[in-house]
Amino acid sequence: MNRTPIISGAVMLDRVLGEIQKGLASHLDWLDYAFGRAERVTSVQQGKRYVRPSVYAGDWKVDGANDYLDMLPDSKIGNFSFFVIDDPQRIETGPGIRTITSPASLVVWFDLRRVYGEADNRNTEYLKAQILGVLGNRTSWRLRDGRFEVTAVYEQAQNIYRGFTIDEVDNQFLIHPFGGFRFEGTLKYNELCEI
């Protein structure tokens, strides 16, 4: 599967997400997959309702599953990231420009053994600094039409996967050697428009 599955012909916020996906993949060599927008997929299993973050995987199906791949701590796909986009999308129009903004979060999940090649290295602050550096350094990978402004970072599993009901969080999957972050903020897209 492509490390950065990007929507073909992406526009507006999806275009910005695609550019960020490329930036993350090209600057974080330990990140196996940089996914775009995750959907909230609901299912009922043994009478319990689950809401899982799932990305469209197209022809990369796992065990004959549908076209969506769950973004769970035990997905066995390596180190990955995905975006959670929330409502509402706000639209502001000024002289010659339209700006679309949306609350958004970037979730990053990783196995520290695969990041550092060591069994005991738990330097998560270094990884956080790397990711913030990529998100804040737009000029090095040509993010032109928008940006992701980070306002908070979460590290506890129940906050990383907030809004989702998954057993992996209840079962404490955020213990060494696993780790994760949720970078929360605002996704912005700017486009020229006629007055």
Beta strands, then each sheet from edge to edge (+ up, - down):
strand 1: 33-37
strand 2: 39-45
strand 3: 48-56
strand 4: 68-70
strand 5: 80-85
strand 6: 90-94
strand 7: 97-111
strand 8: 146-154
strand 9: 178-192
sheet 1: 1+ 5+ 7- 6+
sheet 2: 1+ 5+ 7- 9+ 8-
sheet 3: 2+ 3- 4+
end
